[in-house]
Amino acid sequence: ASEGKDGVSAAENTPPWVPQGKLGERSSVFYSAGQFFFEYLVVVSLKKMPDGHYEPKITYQFPKRENLLKGQKEEEERLLQAIPLFCFPDGNNWAPITEFTSETFSFVLTNVDGSRKIGYCRRLLPSGRGVQLPEVFCIISCLGCFGLFSKILDEVEKRRQISMAVIYPFMQGLRESPFPAPGKTVTIKSFIPESGTELIELTRPVDAHLEHVEFQALLQRLSPHLILHIFASAMLERRLIFLAEELSVLSQCIHAVAALLYPFTWAHTYIPVVPECLLDTVCCPTPFMVGIQMRHLERVLEQPMEEALIVDLCEGKIIRAVGDEEEILPGKLQNEMLTSLNRHNNNNNMLTSEQVNALVSEAFLHFFVRLVGHYTSHIKWGRSGSGTFQERAFCKAIASKSCRRFVKKFVKTNMFSLFIEEAEKSRIPHEGNG
């Protein structure tokens, strides 16, 4: 099961910084405290081309990087080329407008070497008289923490309405602050002319794996029943396409679906919002989890696709399915999860988004513990300290027939293989074993 270990190889003609890779690597870079909050803040504006249509271009970049080595410079150029595409994935059909509700969304870019960067975006209409074009403030960071960056973008937007000049000192202050450890807070001093100095507190949630997640977004749009169909399809690494018009809905819901798989990670193509010009590269034969704007539905349905699940997040329904989704998960465990999701649905208005996150992730984690939690006792440790997973014995140890049938499929997935590979490497010495 090692063929997909390095993620999915990019199609020949896709630009280098296109998301191909694995979501949420368990590498230290994704969650280490003390490093820079962000690499860049860029502003992407729409520029009128000679033929009359508008094209997204970077009009501001902070910090400007000097003295880059040749390799770094090329990587930076590739990154800066890809960003405008993902800030305006909805193509060139823009025209000046007078009103626009700002929206927040994010995208993930995977470099050739497998390193990942996240783009946190706020699309807004600058204040001013008359018609204007929206612009996108995009923060590029290696750190996955959606709530925290939404708060930073609130501050950026507030300053943008005064003037671009007051954004710079705030971002400079942020760059000089270390990224806090989980559960910790960092305070940033910020001066705004007329209103004086403000202290802005940025706190990281205690639970690192829920930093990029809003399960409420999913529960508000889909019934628990459908969520389990999607979860089952993701566990078997099928193709998943989500449709919605708003970029924020797409990015929130897709991050939430990927997070349901914790402690496993989606190991294939993952694009929360597919730019229009990349629509055709999406329908590759390998598994993928992607978000596409509703206006492209016709194009999606024309693509030849097998074993795909197409989910309409606006109507809360499944447009195309394989047909066996109801039968994938073991019945008893599926019913237990339905009961627990329905319970959260009934209390949904009473709970904070952190509480919903904790309850939902607990229900899914419990499912994995019940199903495959015994994996540790089926790793045989050699003298040299490396382990070998005993797959047959592991499957045999499952008493329930329906659970065993499901696990036999699940152990063949990339996400299970990658998880076990990690486990074979990291022996945690048990007490009494010296």
N, C-alpha and C positions, 0 to 999 in steps of 0.2 A: 504493500500500500504506500510505496514511497514515490510514485510517479508524480504526484501533484505537490510534492513537498515545498517547492520553491514558488508556490502560487501559480497562477496561470500565465503562460508566456503570452506576451502582448502580440496582438495581430501585427503583421508586418508593417501596416501603414498607420498604426495609431501613434499619435505623438508620445514622446517618451514619458511625460509626467502624467500619464492617464492611469486612473485607478485600475489596477489589475489584481491587486494583491489580497493579502489576508487582513481581515479586520481585527483590530485590538490585539496585536501581537502581545504575548506575555513578556515582552522584553522590558528591561528596566527603563529604557529611554521613555517609554510611554507614560510612566507614572513617577519618575524620580523627582523628589523635592529638591529645591535649591537651584534649579537651573533657570534659564531665562523663561519668562512668561510666554514670550512670543519671538518670532524671528523677524517678521515684517508686519507693518500696517500698510496696506495699499488702498488707494481709492481708484475705482474703476468707473469711468464716465463714458457716456455715449457720444461719439463724435460723428458728425455728418460727413458722409463720403460724397465724392463727386456725383455719383449716380442717385443721390438723394436718400439712400437708406443709412441707418445709424449702425456704427460698429463699436463694441466695447473696447476701450483702451485704458491702460494704466496712466493716470494723470498725476499721481503723487505716490511717493514711496518713502517710508521711514523704517529703519535708518537706511541711508544710502551706504552701500558697502564699497569701501575702497580696498586696494591692495589684496584682491582675491587671487588665489593661485589659479592657474589655467583651468584645472578640472572643476574647481568651485565656481569659477566664472561661467563655465558652460552649463553647470547644473542650475545656477541662479537664472541664467537666461531662459532655460527650458521651463523652469518653474514660473517665471514671470510671463512667459508666453501662454501657459495653460490657464493661469488664473482668470483672465477676462472671460474665457469660455464658460467657466463654472459659476462666475458671478452673474452672467446673463445667459443662462442655459436655454432661455426661451427664444433664442434667435433674434432677428433684426426687425421685428414688427413693432418697434416703438415709435411713439410720436410725442411731442411735448404735451404735458398735462397740467392741470391745476391742482388736482387732489390725488393723494396716493397714501394708503395706509402702510406704514413701514413694516417690513417683515424680516424675520431672522431665520437663517437656515445654515447648514454646514455641508462641507464636502470633504472627502478623504482622497488624498493623492498618494500613490505608492511609487517610489522611484525604482529605477532598474535594480538597485542593490537591495530592494525590499524595505528600505526605510520609509516611514510614513509621515505625512504632514496633514494637518487638518486645517481647512479654511473655514473660519467662522464669519458669516456675512450678515450685514444689516443693509437692506436696500431701503433707501429713504428719498424723499423729495426735499431738496434744500429749501430753506425758508426764503421768501422773496416774493416780489409781485409778479403777476402774470404767469404765463405757462412756462414750465420747466421740464427738464428731463430727470428721471431718477438717477441716483448714483449709488454705488455699493462701496461700503467700507468693509474691507476684508482683512481679518487678522490671521496670519499664518503661524501656526504653532505645532510643536510635536506633542503637545499635551492634550489629552482627551478630557475635557471638563466643560460640558455645554453650558451648565447653569452659570458658572463663573464667568465665562466669556460673554454670555448674554448680558450680564451685569456691566461688564466693561464696555460693551457696545451701547448700552443705555447711556453711559457717561459720554462716549464719543458722540452719540447723536445729540445729546443735550448741548455739547460744545459746538457742534456743527451749526446749530441754529444761531449761535452767537457769531463765531467766525472760525475759519480753518486754523487761524493762528493759535487759538487756545487749546487745540487738540494736541499739538506737538509737546508742550511741557507735561501734559498728563501722561502721554505715552512714554515720554522720557523717564518720568518717575516710576512708571510700571516696569520699564526695562531694567531699572536699577534695583528693583525689589526681587528677592528670591521667591520662587514659586513655593507656596506653603505645603507642608506635609498634610496628609488626610486629617480632617477634623480641625486643622489649625487655621488661623486668620492672619492676613497681612493687611496693614493699614497704609494707605497711600495718601500723602498730602497733596492737595490740589488747589491751585489758586485760580479763581475766575474773576476777571475785572468786574467791578460793580458789586459782586457778592462776596468777595474776600476768600479766605482759605477754607477749604472743606476737607474733612477726613473721610476717605472712602474705605470701607472695610470689605475685604474679599475673603470669604471663607470657603474652604474646600470641604465637600461632604466627607463623612467618616468612611463611607463604603466606596472604595475606589472604583469597583466595577460598575457602580451605578452613576458615575459622574456624567455620563454622556446620554442619560436616559430619562425619558418621560413616559412611563407606561400609561399614564392617564390619557395621553394622546391616542393610544391604541384602543383603550377601553371606551373612549368617547365615540369612536367611529365604527368599531366592529363588535359583534356579539362574541361572548366567550367561546361559543361554538366555533365560529370562524377563526378566532385566534388560535384555537387548538389545531384546526386544519392546516393553518399556515405553519405553525410550530412543527407539526408532524412532517410536512413537506420539506421544511428546512433541515430537519434532522436526517432526512434521507438524501440531502444535498440535491434537491431538484432545482428547476429554474423558477424564480419568483419575480413577478413584475407587479409593482404597485403603481396605481394611477391616481393622480389628484391634480387639481389645477394649481394649488398654492405650494410653493417650494418649501415653506416651513412645515406644512403637513407631511409632505413626502419625507423630508429629512428626519423629522421627529419619529415618524412611524417606523421607518426602516432601521434607525438606530435601536428602537425599542425591540423590534423583531430579532435583530442580531443579539441583543442583550438577553433575550429569553434563553439562549443556548448556553449561557454561563453555567459551569466552568469550561465549557467547550467554546471554540471560536470558529466562526465561519471562515473557511480557508480558500474561498474562491473570489471571483470578480464581485465587487461590491461598490455600487455607484448610487448614492442616495438621490441625486438628480442628474439624469443623463442629458448633456448638452445636445441640442437638436442635431448638430453636425456629426454626432457619434451614434445616432440611433441605430444605424445598420450594423455597427460593430458589436452591439449588445447581444444580438441573437446568435451567439456562438454556441457550439455544441456542448460546451462545458457548463457546469452549474453557475448561476449568477443570482444576485439579489440586487435589483435595480428599481429606481423610481423614475417614472416618465410622466410628463404633463398630459393631462386628459385630452388636450387638443390633438395629440399624436396617436390617439387610439386606433384610427383606421390603419395607419402605417404599421402599428404593432400587430394588429390582427392579420395583416397580409403576410407577415413573416412566417416562414416554415418553422415550426417549433414542436418538439415532442416533450412530453412530461413537464409541462409548464403550468404554473398556477398564476392566473391574472386576477388581481384584487382591485376593486374599485373602492377607494377610500372615501369618495364623496357620497356614494349611495350605501356604503357599508355592505357590499355584496361581492361574490366571486363571479367573474365574467367567464373565465374558462378554467376548467379543472381536469385532473386526470380521471377522477371518478372514484378512486379508492380511498380518498382522504379520511373518510369516517372510520375506516377499518385499520388504519396504519398503527395507531397507538393501542397498547393493551387496554381492553375495555374497562377493567376495574380502576386502573390508574387514571384513565381518561375521565371517568365519572367523578373521581375524587377531585381532580383539578377543576372540572366544571363547577362543582359545588363551591370550591374555594374562590374561583373567579366571580361567580354569581354573587357571592357574599360581598366581595369588594365593590361590585357594581352597585349593590343596594346601598352601601354606605358612602358611595363615591363623593357625595357633596360634603360629607362631614370630615373627610380626611385631607391632610395636606398632600402635596405631590410626593414628598419624601416618604410619607406613611404608605401611600399606594405603591411606590417603588419597592419598599421593603416587603410588603405583604405579597405582591405579585412575584418578586424574585424568589421569595421563600417557597412559594407553592411550586415553582418550576425546579428549584434546587432540590426540594424534597423528592420530586419525581425522579431526578437523576440519582439521588442517593438510594432510593428504593430499588431502582433498576440496575444500576451499575456500580453502586457504592462499594461492592465487595472486591473491586479490581485489585486493591492493595494486597489482599491475601493470595492473589494469583500471579504475583511477580516473584520469580525465583532469583535470588541474589547469588551471584558468583563470588569467588574469593576476591577477585579484583575489585569488587564493589559495583560492578555493572549488573543490571537486572534484565531478565527475559520474561516477557509476558506470556503466560500459559493460556492461550485463547480458548482451546477446547475445554479445559477444566473450568475456566471462568464461565463459559456458556452453560456447561453441564450443571453447574452449581445452582442454576436458577430453577426453582421448583415449579413455578407457574408456566404452563405450556405457551400461553399467548405472550407472556413476557419473553420467554426464551426465543420464540419465533422472531419477535421484533429485534431483540438484542443481536441475533445472528446477522441481521441486515445492518444494524447500526455499527457493529465492529468493523464492517468493511468500508466505512466512510473515512474520508480524509481527516475529518475533525477528530474522530476517535483515535486514528493512528497517530496524529500529531500529539494528542493529549498523552497517549501511552508512551510515546517516545520520550516526552519530557519526564514522565514518571519513572521510566527505566533509568534515567540519568541521575535523578535526585533522590537518593536513598535517605530517608530521615531515620537516623539510628533510633531503634526502639530501646526503651529502658530494659536492662537485664541482658541485652545482646552485646554488652561491652561497648 
